[in-house]
């Protein structure tokens, strides 16, 4: 149901996400790159969504190296949350600056509806977590950012993502995870783990709520949500999956239209007009418009 037609549940998005985590099941959280994709994810039964910085950057036609602004991210998030009315985990990259900047980042994103805000320990210009050549800030500087985020939030969960495993190894990654937990992080996200054993070792050493990144074509082996649950992870994100599939299918369609001058071979694979209207509640808007018409009101 569209945000214009739906009443607020009265429970904050952060509280809703906490409830999902406390339920004991491992959450599969797909990344969505526009509001309509979020509505589809809700319709098929997902409980929470992920707003990836990589997917947002790509949707703007730019690489994931920290080029979009906080205001651009916040405005996009508002539309995402309104469209789906679901808890969003939001990738805030490095927090848009140092600890003081992180305070504003958290306040702005929470005001826009973020259920959880993810902050990482890379140095700008950042890179995709599964690429080489990354650099990270000191453990103390990162813990300071996490503490600032925790102090600034009202009900939003704070996620600490560390990229240090690829740079300094598992021991440093574990130390950072523990330091971030002590700084108040609700969830720890070790990026680019390279085996089941690394995931298990990390979760056992750091403890608490853990998030795993099940991205494609990276350093992490393909594991299911059930496998991650057995390794000690309560949240599994699929950050760019929907964007990659949508882009690939769109490219194939456009090539076919360019070569054949028609789309008829694709009709069976399309979302129909009726299906799209059902998704966005088109008829309900028409009913509201008719009810609001002054000409039809009794005089």
C-alpha positions as CSV (number, residue, x, y, z in Angstrom):
1,X,0.0,0.0,0.0
2,X,1.3,3.5,-0.9
3,X,2.5,5.8,1.9
4,X,-0.2,8.3,1.1
5,X,-2.9,5.7,1.9
6,X,-1.4,4.0,4.9
7,X,-1.6,5.0,8.6
8,X,1.6,5.0,10.7
9,X,1.9,1.9,12.9
10,X,3.0,4.1,15.8
11,X,6.2,2.1,16.3
12,X,9.5,3.5,15.3
13,X,11.5,1.8,12.5
14,X,14.3,1.2,14.9
15,X,12.0,-0.6,17.3
16,X,10.6,-2.7,14.5
17,X,14.0,-3.8,13.4
18,X,15.0,-4.6,17.0
19,X,11.9,-6.8,17.3
20,X,12.8,-8.6,14.1
21,X,16.3,-9.3,15.4
22,X,15.0,-10.4,18.8
23,X,12.7,-12.9,17.1
24,X,15.6,-15.2,16.8
25,X,15.5,-15.8,13.1
26,X,18.2,-14.7,10.7
27,X,16.9,-11.8,8.6
28,X,17.5,-11.9,4.8
29,X,17.6,-8.3,3.8
30,X,17.6,-7.4,0.1
31,X,19.1,-4.2,-1.2
32,X,16.7,-1.9,-3.0
33,X,17.8,1.0,-5.3
34,X,14.5,2.8,-5.8
35,X,11.2,3.2,-4.0
36,X,9.3,0.9,-6.3
37,X,11.8,-2.0,-5.8
38,X,11.2,-1.6,-2.1
39,X,7.4,-1.9,-2.6
40,X,8.0,-5.2,-4.6
41,X,10.3,-6.5,-1.8
42,X,7.6,-5.8,0.8
43,X,4.9,-7.4,-1.4
44,X,6.8,-10.7,-1.7
45,X,7.3,-10.8,2.1
46,X,10.6,-9.4,3.2
47,X,10.6,-7.8,6.7
48,X,13.4,-5.2,6.3
49,X,15.4,-3.6,3.5
50,X,18.9,-2.4,2.8
51,X,19.9,0.9,1.1
52,X,23.3,0.4,-0.3
53,X,25.8,3.2,-1.0
54,X,27.1,1.2,-3.9
55,X,23.7,0.8,-5.4
56,X,22.8,4.4,-4.8
57,X,26.0,5.6,-6.4
58,X,25.5,3.3,-9.4
59,X,21.9,4.5,-9.8
60,X,23.3,8.0,-10.1
61,X,25.8,6.9,-12.7
62,X,28.9,7.3,-10.4
63,X,31.3,4.8,-8.7
64,X,31.1,3.9,-5.1
65,X,33.9,6.2,-3.9
66,X,32.0,8.6,-1.6
67,X,30.8,11.1,-4.2
68,X,27.1,11.6,-3.2
69,X,26.2,14.0,-0.4
70,X,24.4,13.5,2.9
71,X,21.5,15.6,1.6
72,X,21.2,13.5,-1.5
73,X,21.2,10.3,0.5
74,X,18.7,11.6,3.0
75,X,16.3,12.8,0.3
76,X,16.5,9.4,-1.4
77,X,15.9,7.6,1.8
78,X,12.8,9.6,2.6
79,X,11.2,8.4,-0.6
80,X,12.3,4.8,0.0
81,X,10.8,4.7,3.5
82,X,7.6,6.4,2.5
83,X,7.1,4.0,-0.4
84,X,7.6,0.7,1.5
85,X,6.9,1.7,5.2
86,X,9.6,-0.8,6.2
87,X,12.7,-0.8,8.4
88,X,15.7,0.3,6.4
89,X,19.4,-0.4,7.1
90,X,21.1,2.6,5.5
91,X,24.7,2.5,4.3
92,X,26.2,5.9,5.4
93,X,29.7,5.0,4.1
94,X,32.3,6.7,6.3
95,X,29.7,8.9,8.1
96,X,30.4,12.0,5.8
97,X,33.3,13.2,7.9
98,X,34.8,12.9,11.4
99,X,33.0,12.3,14.6
100,X,31.2,15.7,14.7
101,X,30.0,15.2,11.2
102,X,28.7,11.7,12.1
103,X,26.4,13.3,14.7
104,X,24.7,15.3,12.0
105,X,24.6,12.2,9.7
106,X,22.8,10.1,12.3
107,X,20.3,12.8,13.2
108,X,19.5,13.5,9.5
109,X,19.1,9.9,8.5
110,X,17.1,9.0,11.6
111,X,14.8,11.9,10.9
112,X,14.4,10.5,7.3
113,X,13.3,7.1,8.8
114,X,16.4,5.0,9.0
115,X,16.0,1.9,11.3
116,X,19.8,1.3,11.3
117,X,22.7,3.3,10.2
118,X,25.9,1.7,9.0
119,X,29.3,3.4,9.3
120,X,32.6,2.0,8.1
121,X,36.3,2.6,8.9
122,X,37.7,3.4,5.5
123,X,39.5,6.6,4.5
124,X,38.0,8.8,1.7
125,X,38.0,8.2,-1.2
126,X,36.6,4.9,-0.1
127,X,36.3,1.8,-2.2
128,X,34.0,-1.1,-2.6
129,X,34.7,-3.4,0.4
130,X,35.6,-6.3,-1.9
131,X,38.2,-4.4,-3.9
132,X,41.9,-4.2,-3.1
133,X,43.7,-0.9,-2.3
134,X,41.6,0.1,0.7
135,X,42.9,2.1,3.6
136,X,41.3,2.5,7.0
137,X,41.4,5.0,9.9
138,X,42.9,4.2,13.2
139,X,41.0,2.0,15.6
140,X,40.6,4.9,18.0
141,X,39.3,7.2,15.3
142,X,36.7,4.7,14.3
143,X,35.6,3.9,17.8
144,X,35.2,7.7,18.3
145,X,32.9,7.8,15.3
146,X,30.8,4.9,16.5
147,X,30.5,6.5,20.0
148,X,29.4,9.8,18.4
149,X,26.8,7.9,16.4
150,X,25.5,6.1,19.4
151,X,25.3,9.4,21.4
152,X,23.4,11.1,18.6
153,X,20.7,8.5,17.9
154,X,17.4,8.3,19.5
155,X,16.1,4.8,18.6
156,X,18.1,3.9,15.4
157,X,20.5,1.0,15.6
158,X,24.2,1.7,14.9
159,X,26.1,-0.7,12.7
160,X,29.9,-0.7,12.7
161,X,31.5,-2.1,9.5
162,X,35.2,-2.8,9.5
163,X,37.2,-3.3,6.3
164,X,40.4,-4.0,8.1
165,X,40.5,-7.8,7.6
166,X,41.7,-7.4,4.0
167,X,44.4,-4.9,5.1
168,X,45.7,-6.1,8.5
169,X,44.2,-9.5,8.9
170,X,41.7,-11.3,11.2
171,X,43.3,-10.3,14.5
172,X,43.0,-6.6,13.8
173,X,39.5,-7.1,12.5
174,X,38.5,-8.8,15.7
175,X,40.1,-6.1,17.9
176,X,38.2,-3.4,16.0
177,X,34.9,-5.3,16.3
178,X,35.4,-5.6,20.1
179,X,36.3,-1.9,20.4
180,X,33.2,-0.9,18.4
181,X,31.1,-3.1,20.6
182,X,32.5,-1.4,23.6
183,X,31.8,2.0,22.0
184,X,28.2,1.1,21.9
185,X,27.6,-0.4,18.4
186,X,24.5,-2.5,18.2
187,X,25.6,-4.6,15.3
188,X,29.0,-5.5,13.9
189,X,29.6,-6.0,10.2
190,X,33.0,-7.6,9.3
191,X,33.4,-6.9,5.6
192,X,35.0,-9.3,3.0
193,X,35.4,-12.4,5.1
194,X,36.9,-15.1,2.9
195,X,35.6,-18.4,4.3
196,X,33.0,-20.0,6.6
197,X,35.7,-20.5,9.2
198,X,36.6,-16.8,9.2
199,X,32.9,-15.9,9.7
200,X,32.6,-18.3,12.6
201,X,35.8,-17.3,14.3
202,X,34.9,-13.6,14.0
203,X,31.4,-14.1,15.4
204,X,32.6,-16.2,18.3
205,X,35.3,-13.7,19.2
206,X,33.3,-10.5,19.0
207,X,29.8,-11.7,20.1
208,X,26.5,-9.9,20.0
209,X,24.4,-9.2,16.9
210,X,26.3,-9.8,13.7
211,X,25.7,-8.8,10.0
212,X,27.1,-10.7,7.0
213,X,27.4,-9.3,3.4
214,X,26.3,-11.8,0.8
215,X,27.4,-9.8,-2.2
216,X,28.2,-11.2,-5.6
217,X,31.5,-11.5,-7.4
218,X,33.5,-10.6,-4.3
219,X,35.8,-12.2,-1.8
220,X,33.1,-14.0,0.2
221,X,31.9,-17.5,-0.7
222,X,28.2,-17.9,-1.5
223,X,26.4,-19.0,1.7
224,X,22.7,-19.2,2.5
225,X,20.9,-17.3,5.3
226,X,20.6,-20.7,7.1
227,X,24.3,-21.2,6.8
228,X,25.1,-17.8,8.1
229,X,22.7,-18.4,11.1
230,X,24.7,-21.5,12.0
231,X,27.9,-19.3,11.8
232,X,26.4,-16.8,14.3
233,X,25.0,-14.1,12.1
234,X,21.5,-12.6,12.6
235,X,21.3,-10.4,9.5
236,X,22.4,-11.2,5.9
237,X,22.3,-8.4,3.3
238,X,22.1,-8.8,-0.5
239,X,23.1,-5.2,-1.2
240,X,23.4,-4.9,-5.0
241,X,21.6,-8.1,-6.2
242,X,18.4,-6.5,-7.4
243,X,20.3,-3.7,-9.2
244,X,22.6,-6.1,-11.0
245,X,19.7,-8.3,-12.2
246,X,17.6,-5.3,-13.2
247,X,20.5,-3.8,-15.2
248,X,21.4,-7.0,-16.9
249,X,17.8,-7.7,-17.9
250,X,17.3,-4.1,-19.1
251,X,20.4,-4.3,-21.2
252,X,19.2,-7.6,-22.9
253,X,15.8,-6.0,-23.6
254,X,17.3,-2.9,-25.1
255,X,19.6,-4.9,-27.3
256,X,16.6,-6.9,-28.5
257,X,14.6,-3.8,-29.3
258,X,17.6,-2.2,-31.0
259,X,18.0,-5.3,-33.2
260,X,14.4,-6.2,-33.9
261,X,12.5,-2.9,-33.6
262,X,9.9,-4.6,-31.3
263,X,9.4,-5.7,-27.7
264,X,6.8,-8.4,-28.4
265,X,9.1,-11.3,-27.5
266,X,9.4,-9.8,-24.0
267,X,5.7,-9.4,-23.2
268,X,5.5,-12.7,-21.2
269,X,8.4,-11.5,-19.0
270,X,7.0,-8.1,-18.3
271,X,5.1,-6.7,-15.3
272,X,1.7,-6.0,-16.8
273,X,-0.1,-2.7,-16.6
274,X,-2.5,-4.2,-14.2
275,X,0.3,-5.6,-12.0
276,X,2.0,-2.2,-11.8
277,X,-1.3,-0.4,-11.0
278,X,-2.0,-3.0,-8.2
279,X,1.5,-2.4,-6.8
280,X,1.1,1.3,-6.5
281,X,-2.6,1.2,-5.5
282,X,-3.6,3.3,-8.5
283,X,-7.3,2.6,-8.2
284,X,-7.3,3.6,-4.5
285,X,-5.9,7.0,-5.5
286,X,-8.7,7.4,-8.0
287,X,-11.2,6.6,-5.2
288,X,-9.7,9.2,-2.9
289,X,-9.7,11.8,-5.6
290,X,-13.4,11.1,-6.4
291,X,-14.2,11.3,-2.6
292,X,-12.5,14.7,-2.4
293,X,-14.2,16.2,-5.4
294,X,-16.2,19.3,-4.4
295,X,-18.8,18.7,-7.1
296,X,-19.8,15.4,-5.5
297,X,-20.2,16.7,-2.0
298,X,-23.8,17.2,-0.8
299,X,-24.8,20.9,-0.7
